[in-house]
Amino acid sequence: MKIAMIGWEYPPFKAGGLATHCYGLTRSLADKNIKVDFYMPKTKHRATTDKSNLRIIEVGEAEIFPYDRPNDKELGGNFFDAVYRYNNLLVSRVMGKYDAVHCHDWLTMKAGIALKQKLGVPLILSIHSTEYDRSGWVYPNDWFINIEREGMQHADRIIAVSHFTKRIIVEKYGIDTNKIRVVHNAVYPLGEGKKRNLVLFLGRLTIQKGPEFFLRAARKVLDFEDTKFVVAGMGDMLPKLIDEAVNLGISNNVIFTGLLTEEEVKHIYKIASVYVMPSVSEPFGITALEAISAGTPAIVSKSAGVAETFSNCLRVDFWDTDEMANKIISILRYPPLRTTLSNQGKQEIELFTWDRVADKTIDVYREVVS
C-alpha cells in the first residue's frame, strides 16, 4: 500500500503535537511495509528519514513563521495566502499512483479534496484540533470552520485523536458518526532525570492552553509551598502572562523560558516534579504523555482527550484553580502519592506506542482502499 500524506510540520521543525504525531506515525507505518510519501513545506532545517519506505518531499517555501529557508520563493506573503499557495502547489506536484491521500488538519484540506479528485483515490483526514479548540470556544472563526467542514464532508474516513474530538465533529460540523474512527496518540518514552522543586506548564501560550489558570493556581500554591513555576513556550499571550505574574505578586517564583529546543524540552520534562496541562479545550494532549514518560506526575484538564484514556493522572476542571492548587500541593507534599503516580504512569505509558497507532491507522486505510 502506498500513501500520499500531506502535512505542514515535521521534525526538526516542531510547533506542537502535529509534528510529533506525523513523525511517530510515518515511521511506524514504514516499519509495517506501508510506503509513505510525506509532503510538507520547505524549512530552514531539512527533514530527513532513515526509513526505506518513507520519503520526505518538500514543496515550495513559506516565508512566514515558522518557515525561513530563504531560497525557493514559490510560497510567501501573509499566512493565509501562503496556505493557499502551498495547497495549490501540492495539487500540481503530487502525482503518480497512490492508494489513498491522508491529510492532517485544516492547513491541508483544500489540497486533500482536490487530490482525491485528481488521483481518484480515497481521502483520509486526521483531525488533531478544530477551530473550536484553537479559539478556546471564544468567537470561533467561520472561515476556518467552513474549511474544516468542507474537508470533513469530502473525506471518506476521519481519524479523530479522541472521543472528545469526535463529539465536536459530529455535533458542531454535522458529520456522520459512521465515518469517524478514534485513534488516540502515543509517545516515545523520554526517561527520568533528577527531580527538582519545579511545577511545569509547557505549550503554546494561547487561550486554548489555559496558561492564565496555571498562574492563578500558582498564586494559591505559594501560600503553602515554596516552589518554582516554569512557563515554557511562546505565544501571543506571553506579555499578558508576564503582567499577570507581576500583578499576582508571584513574578519571583515564575520562570518564563520562551521557546525551548528539543533537548531543553526533554530536560525540563525530566527534572520537573509536577506537570500541569490546564487546557480549555485539548483534543488530546501529547505533552501530558511526554511528561508522564519522564516520571513526572501530571494534572490534566478534564477538557482534554488524554483524560478519557489515561488512568494514572489527576484530573481537574481548567477553571477550578482552587482544586488545581490542591492537587499540585498534594503531589509536592506527599511522596507516596508522587511515587505511585510516577511509577504506575510509566507502566501505563508502555501501552501508548506508535506501533499501535500505525496498526489502527492501517485498519482505517483498509476500510476504504479497494
C-alpha positions as CSV (number, residue, x, y, z in Angstrom):
1,M,0.0,0.0,0.0
2,K,1.3,3.5,-0.9
3,I,0.0,6.7,0.8
4,A,0.4,10.3,-0.1
5,M,0.5,12.0,3.3
6,I,0.0,15.8,3.3
7,G,1.4,17.6,6.3
8,W,2.5,21.1,7.5
9,E,5.3,20.3,10.0
10,Y,7.7,17.5,10.7
11,P,10.8,17.3,12.9
12,P,13.3,19.0,13.2
13,F,10.6,21.7,12.8
14,K,8.1,21.2,15.6
15,A,5.5,23.8,16.6
16,G,3.3,21.3,18.5
17,G,1.8,17.8,18.7
18,L,1.1,17.6,15.0
19,A,4.8,17.2,14.2
20,T,5.2,14.6,16.9
21,H,2.2,12.7,15.6
22,C,3.4,12.8,11.9
23,Y,6.9,11.7,12.9
24,G,5.8,8.7,15.0
25,L,3.0,7.6,12.6
26,T,5.0,7.8,9.4
27,R,8.0,5.9,10.8
28,S,5.8,3.1,12.3
29,L,3.8,2.8,9.0
30,A,7.1,2.5,7.1
31,D,8.2,-0.3,9.5
32,K,4.9,-2.1,8.7
33,N,5.7,-2.0,4.9
34,I,3.4,0.9,4.1
35,K,5.1,3.2,1.6
36,V,4.6,6.8,2.6
37,D,5.4,10.0,0.7
38,F,5.2,12.8,3.2
39,Y,4.7,16.2,1.7
40,M,5.5,19.4,3.6
41,P,6.7,22.9,3.1
42,K,10.4,23.6,3.0
43,T,12.0,24.7,6.2
44,K,15.5,26.0,7.2
45,H,16.4,22.6,8.6
46,R,15.6,20.0,6.0
47,A,13.7,17.0,7.3
48,T,15.3,13.6,6.7
49,T,14.5,10.0,7.2
50,D,16.3,6.7,7.6
51,K,13.3,4.5,6.6
52,S,13.4,3.0,3.2
53,N,9.6,3.1,2.9
54,L,9.3,6.8,3.9
55,R,10.1,9.7,1.6
56,I,10.0,13.4,2.8
57,I,9.1,15.6,-0.1
58,E,9.4,19.4,0.4
59,V,7.1,21.7,-1.6
60,G,7.8,25.4,-2.0
61,E,8.6,27.6,0.9
62,A,6.6,29.8,3.3
63,E,8.5,32.9,4.3
64,I,6.3,33.4,7.4
65,F,7.0,31.8,10.8
66,P,7.9,29.0,11.3
67,Y,9.5,28.5,7.8
68,D,12.5,30.5,7.0
69,R,14.7,28.9,4.3
70,P,15.5,31.9,2.1
71,N,16.0,30.3,-1.3
72,D,12.8,29.0,-3.0
73,K,10.2,31.8,-3.3
74,E,7.2,29.9,-4.6
75,L,5.5,30.4,-1.2
76,G,5.5,33.7,0.7
77,G,3.3,36.6,1.6
78,N,0.9,36.6,4.5
79,F,-0.1,33.4,6.3
80,F,-3.4,32.8,4.6
81,D,-2.0,33.4,1.1
82,A,0.9,31.1,1.9
83,V,-1.5,28.3,3.0
84,Y,-3.4,28.7,-0.2
85,R,-0.3,28.7,-2.4
86,Y,1.0,25.6,-0.5
87,N,-2.2,23.8,-1.2
88,N,-2.2,24.8,-4.8
89,L,1.4,23.7,-5.2
90,L,0.5,20.3,-3.7
91,V,-2.2,19.7,-6.2
92,S,0.2,20.3,-9.1
93,R,3.2,18.4,-7.5
94,V,1.5,15.3,-6.1
95,M,1.3,12.8,-8.9
96,G,1.7,9.1,-9.6
97,K,0.0,6.0,-8.2
98,Y,-1.2,6.1,-4.6
99,D,-3.8,4.0,-2.8
100,A,-5.0,6.9,-0.7
101,V,-4.4,10.6,0.3
102,H,-4.1,11.2,4.1
103,C,-4.2,14.9,5.3
104,H,-3.8,16.5,8.7
105,D,-6.0,19.4,9.9
106,W,-7.3,22.4,8.0
107,L,-4.0,23.5,6.6
108,T,-4.0,20.8,4.0
109,M,-7.7,20.1,3.5
110,K,-8.1,22.1,0.2
111,A,-5.3,20.1,-1.3
112,G,-6.8,16.8,0.0
113,I,-10.1,17.5,-1.6
114,A,-8.5,18.3,-5.0
115,L,-6.1,15.4,-4.9
116,K,-8.9,12.9,-4.1
117,Q,-10.5,14.0,-7.4
118,K,-7.2,14.3,-9.3
119,L,-5.9,10.9,-8.3
120,G,-9.2,9.1,-8.0
121,V,-8.3,7.7,-4.5
122,P,-10.0,7.8,-1.1
123,L,-9.3,10.7,1.3
124,I,-8.5,10.1,4.9
125,L,-8.5,13.1,7.2
126,S,-6.8,13.3,10.7
127,I,-8.3,15.9,13.0
128,H,-5.8,17.0,15.7
129,S,-7.7,20.1,16.6
130,T,-10.7,22.2,15.4
131,E,-11.3,25.9,15.3
132,Y,-13.4,25.5,18.4
133,D,-10.4,24.1,20.3
134,R,-8.0,26.7,19.0
135,S,-10.3,29.6,19.9
136,G,-10.9,28.2,23.3
137,W,-14.6,28.3,22.3
138,V,-14.4,32.1,22.3
139,Y,-15.5,33.6,19.0
140,P,-14.5,30.7,16.7
141,N,-13.8,32.0,13.1
142,D,-16.3,30.9,10.5
143,W,-13.6,31.0,7.8
144,F,-11.7,28.1,9.5
145,I,-14.9,26.3,10.4
146,N,-16.1,26.3,6.8
147,I,-12.8,24.9,5.5
148,E,-12.9,22.2,8.2
149,R,-16.5,21.3,7.4
150,E,-15.8,21.1,3.7
151,G,-12.8,18.8,4.3
152,M,-14.7,16.5,6.6
153,Q,-17.6,16.3,4.2
154,H,-15.4,15.2,1.4
155,A,-13.3,12.7,3.5
156,D,-14.0,9.0,3.1
157,R,-12.8,8.4,6.7
158,I,-12.0,10.8,9.5
159,I,-9.5,9.9,12.2
160,A,-10.1,11.8,15.5
161,V,-7.5,11.8,18.2
162,S,-10.1,11.4,20.9
163,H,-13.8,10.7,21.6
164,F,-13.9,14.3,22.8
165,T,-12.9,15.5,19.3
166,K,-15.3,13.0,17.7
167,R,-18.2,14.6,19.6
168,I,-17.2,18.1,18.3
169,I,-17.0,16.8,14.7
170,V,-20.5,15.3,15.0
171,E,-22.2,18.0,17.0
172,K,-20.6,21.1,15.5
173,Y,-19.8,20.1,11.9
174,G,-22.8,17.7,11.3
175,I,-20.6,14.8,10.2
176,D,-21.9,11.3,10.0
177,T,-20.5,9.4,13.0
178,N,-20.2,6.2,10.9
179,K,-17.2,7.5,9.0
180,I,-15.2,8.7,12.1
181,R,-12.7,6.5,13.8
182,V,-10.9,7.3,17.1
183,V,-7.2,6.6,17.4
184,H,-5.5,8.0,20.5
185,N,-2.0,9.4,20.3
186,A,1.2,7.8,21.5
187,V,4.7,8.8,22.8
188,Y,8.3,7.9,22.6
189,P,9.3,7.5,26.3
190,L,11.8,10.1,27.5
191,G,13.3,8.5,30.6
192,E,13.6,10.1,34.0
193,G,16.0,12.7,35.4
194,K,16.8,14.0,38.9
195,K,13.7,15.8,40.1
196,R,13.8,19.4,41.3
197,N,11.2,21.6,43.0
198,L,9.6,22.7,39.8
199,V,6.0,22.8,38.6
200,L,5.8,22.9,34.8
201,F,3.5,24.2,32.2
202,L,4.7,23.6,28.6
203,G,2.8,24.5,25.5
204,R,1.8,27.4,23.2
205,L,0.8,30.4,25.2
206,T,-2.7,30.8,23.8
207,I,-6.2,30.9,25.2
208,Q,-6.7,27.3,24.2
209,K,-3.9,26.0,26.5
210,G,-5.1,27.9,29.6
211,P,-1.8,29.3,30.9
212,E,-3.6,32.0,32.9
213,F,-5.3,29.4,35.0
214,F,-1.8,27.9,35.7
215,L,-0.6,31.2,37.1
216,R,-3.8,31.7,39.2
217,A,-3.3,28.2,40.7
218,A,0.4,29.1,41.3
219,R,-0.6,32.1,43.4
220,K,-2.6,29.8,45.7
221,V,0.1,27.1,45.9
222,L,2.6,29.7,47.0
223,D,0.6,30.4,50.1
224,F,1.5,26.9,51.3
225,E,4.5,25.7,49.4
226,D,7.8,27.4,48.3
227,T,8.3,26.2,44.8
228,K,9.2,27.5,41.3
229,F,6.7,27.5,38.4
230,V,8.0,27.2,34.9
231,V,6.0,28.5,31.9
232,A,7.7,27.0,28.9
233,G,6.7,28.1,25.4
234,M,5.8,31.0,23.2
235,G,2.6,32.6,22.0
236,D,0.5,35.7,21.8
237,M,-0.4,35.7,25.5
238,L,3.2,36.0,26.7
239,P,3.2,39.7,27.5
240,K,-0.2,39.4,29.3
241,L,1.1,36.4,31.3
242,I,4.2,38.3,32.4
243,D,2.0,41.2,33.6
244,E,-0.3,38.7,35.3
245,A,2.6,37.2,37.3
246,V,3.6,40.7,38.4
247,N,0.0,41.6,39.3
248,L,-0.4,38.4,41.3
249,G,2.9,39.1,43.2
250,I,4.5,35.9,42.1
251,S,7.0,37.0,39.5
252,N,9.9,35.9,41.7
253,N,8.6,32.4,41.6
254,V,7.7,32.1,37.9
255,I,10.2,31.4,35.1
256,F,9.2,32.2,31.5
257,T,11.6,30.3,29.3
258,G,10.5,31.3,25.9
259,L,10.9,28.8,23.0
260,L,12.9,25.8,24.0
261,T,15.0,23.4,21.9
262,E,14.0,19.8,21.6
263,E,16.8,18.8,24.1
264,E,15.7,21.5,26.5
265,V,12.1,20.3,26.4
266,K,13.2,16.8,27.2
267,H,15.4,18.1,30.1
268,I,12.6,20.1,31.6
269,Y,10.2,17.2,31.5
270,K,12.7,15.0,33.3
271,I,13.5,17.4,36.2
272,A,10.0,18.7,36.9
273,S,8.2,17.4,39.9
274,V,4.7,18.2,38.6
275,Y,3.3,18.8,35.1
276,V,0.1,20.7,34.7
277,M,-2.0,20.9,31.5
278,P,-4.9,23.3,32.2
279,S,-6.2,23.4,28.6
280,V,-9.6,25.0,27.9
281,S,-10.1,22.6,25.0
282,E,-7.5,20.0,24.2
283,P,-8.2,17.3,21.5
284,F,-5.6,15.0,23.0
285,G,-2.5,16.4,24.8
286,I,0.7,14.5,23.9
287,T,2.6,16.8,26.2
288,A,1.0,15.0,29.2
289,L,2.2,11.6,27.9
290,E,5.7,13.0,27.4
291,A,5.8,14.3,31.0
292,I,4.5,11.1,32.4
293,S,7.0,9.1,30.4
294,A,9.7,11.1,32.1
295,G,8.3,10.1,35.5
296,T,6.6,13.4,36.2
297,P,3.1,13.2,37.7
298,A,0.6,15.0,35.5
299,I,-2.5,17.1,36.4
300,V,-4.7,17.3,33.2
301,S,-7.7,19.2,32.3
302,K,-11.0,17.3,32.1
303,S,-11.4,19.1,28.7
304,A,-8.5,17.0,27.2
305,G,-8.7,13.8,25.2
306,V,-5.9,12.3,27.2
307,A,-8.1,12.4,30.3
308,E,-10.5,9.9,28.7
309,T,-7.9,7.2,28.0
310,F,-5.1,7.6,30.5
311,S,-5.8,6.4,34.1
312,N,-2.7,7.3,36.1
313,C,-3.0,11.1,36.2
314,L,-5.0,13.6,38.2
315,R,-7.9,15.4,36.5
316,V,-9.3,18.9,37.1
317,D,-11.6,21.4,35.6
318,F,-9.4,24.0,33.9
319,W,-11.3,26.9,35.6
320,D,-11.1,25.3,39.1
321,T,-7.8,26.9,40.2
322,D,-8.5,26.0,43.9
323,E,-8.7,22.3,43.1
324,M,-5.7,22.6,40.7
325,A,-3.7,24.2,43.5
326,N,-4.8,21.4,45.9
327,K,-3.6,18.7,43.6
328,I,-0.3,20.5,43.0
329,I,0.3,20.8,46.7
330,S,-0.7,17.2,47.3
331,I,1.9,15.9,44.8
332,L,4.6,18.2,46.2
333,R,3.8,17.4,49.8
334,Y,3.2,13.6,49.8
335,P,6.0,11.4,48.4
336,P,3.8,8.2,48.3
337,L,1.3,9.9,46.0
338,R,4.1,11.3,43.8
339,T,5.8,7.9,43.6
340,T,2.6,6.0,42.9
341,L,1.6,8.3,40.1
342,S,5.1,8.3,38.7
343,N,5.7,4.5,38.7
344,Q,2.2,3.5,37.6
345,G,2.2,6.2,34.9
346,K,5.4,4.9,33.5
347,Q,4.0,1.4,33.3
348,E,0.8,2.6,31.7
349,I,2.7,4.7,29.1
350,E,4.1,1.4,27.7
351,L,0.6,0.8,26.1
352,F,0.7,4.1,24.2
353,T,3.0,3.1,21.3
354,W,3.2,4.5,17.7
355,D,3.1,0.9,16.5
356,R,-0.5,0.7,18.0
357,V,-1.4,4.0,16.3
358,A,0.0,2.7,13.0
359,D,-1.9,-0.6,13.2
360,K,-5.2,1.3,13.8
361,T,-4.4,3.7,11.0
362,I,-3.8,0.8,8.6
363,D,-7.2,-0.6,9.6
364,V,-8.7,2.7,8.5
365,Y,-6.8,2.6,5.2
366,R,-8.1,-1.0,4.6
367,E,-11.7,0.1,5.1
368,V,-11.5,2.4,2.0
369,V,-8.8,1.1,-0.2
370,S,-10.1,-1.5,-2.6
